[in-house]
Amino acid sequence: MNEENWNIENLWLVLHMLDLYEFADLKILVETIFHKIMHKKTDEYSMQLVAQIALKYLKICFKNQNTIN
């Protein structure tokens, strides 16, 4: 995934499709987004989308942990 692929539209799609990913792949996806976005100059709206992705990822992690127990 190249840096130029992480535009607002792609971040928005990831945010709304996060539930469709396999749980094992989520960590890699979220880490990739953080590394690509955080190492370049990013506008405020993109940062808001990344924050929403992080929150949704945490909710999925919490939900997955509760279903494992």
C-alpha positions in Angstrom: 0.0 0.0 0.0 1.6 3.2 -1.2 1.4 6.5 0.6 -0.4 8.1 -2.3 -3.2 5.5 -1.9 -4.1 6.8 1.6 -6.4 9.7 0.6 -9.6 10.8 2.2 -11.8 8.5 0.1 -9.7 5.4 0.9 -9.6 6.2 4.6 -13.4 6.7 4.6 -13.9 3.3 2.9 -11.6 1.5 5.4 -13.5 3.1 8.3 -16.8 1.8 7.0 -15.5 -1.6 5.9 -13.4 -2.3 9.0 -16.0 -4.8 10.3 -15.6 -6.9 7.1 -11.9 -7.7 7.7 -10.7 -10.8 9.4 -9.7 -10.0 12.9 -6.1 -11.2 12.3 -5.7 -8.8 9.4 -7.0 -5.7 11.3 -3.8 -5.1 13.3 -1.7 -5.1 10.1 -4.1 -2.8 8.3 -4.4 -0.3 11.2 -0.6 -0.3 11.8 -0.1 0.3 8.1 -2.5 3.3 8.1 -0.8 4.8 11.2 2.7 4.5 9.7 1.8 5.8 6.3 -0.4 8.7 7.6 1.8 9.8 10.5 4.9 10.1 8.4 3.5 12.6 6.0 1.8 16.0 6.3 -1.8 15.3 6.8 -4.9 17.5 6.9 -7.2 17.7 9.8 -10.0 15.7 8.2 -7.7 12.8 7.4 -6.5 12.8 11.0 -10.1 12.7 12.1 -10.7 9.7 9.9 -7.6 8.0 11.3 -8.9 8.7 14.8 -12.3 7.2 14.0 -10.5 4.1 12.5 -8.5 3.7 15.7 -11.7 3.9 17.8 -13.6 1.5 15.7 -10.6 -0.9 15.8 -10.5 -0.7 19.6 -14.3 -1.5 19.7 -13.7 -4.5 17.5 -10.8 -5.7 19.7 -12.9 -5.3 22.8 -15.9 -7.1 21.2 -13.6 -9.9 19.9 -12.0 -10.3 23.4 -15.4 -10.6 25.0 -16.6 -13.3 22.5 -13.4 -15.3 23.1 -14.0 -15.5 26.9 
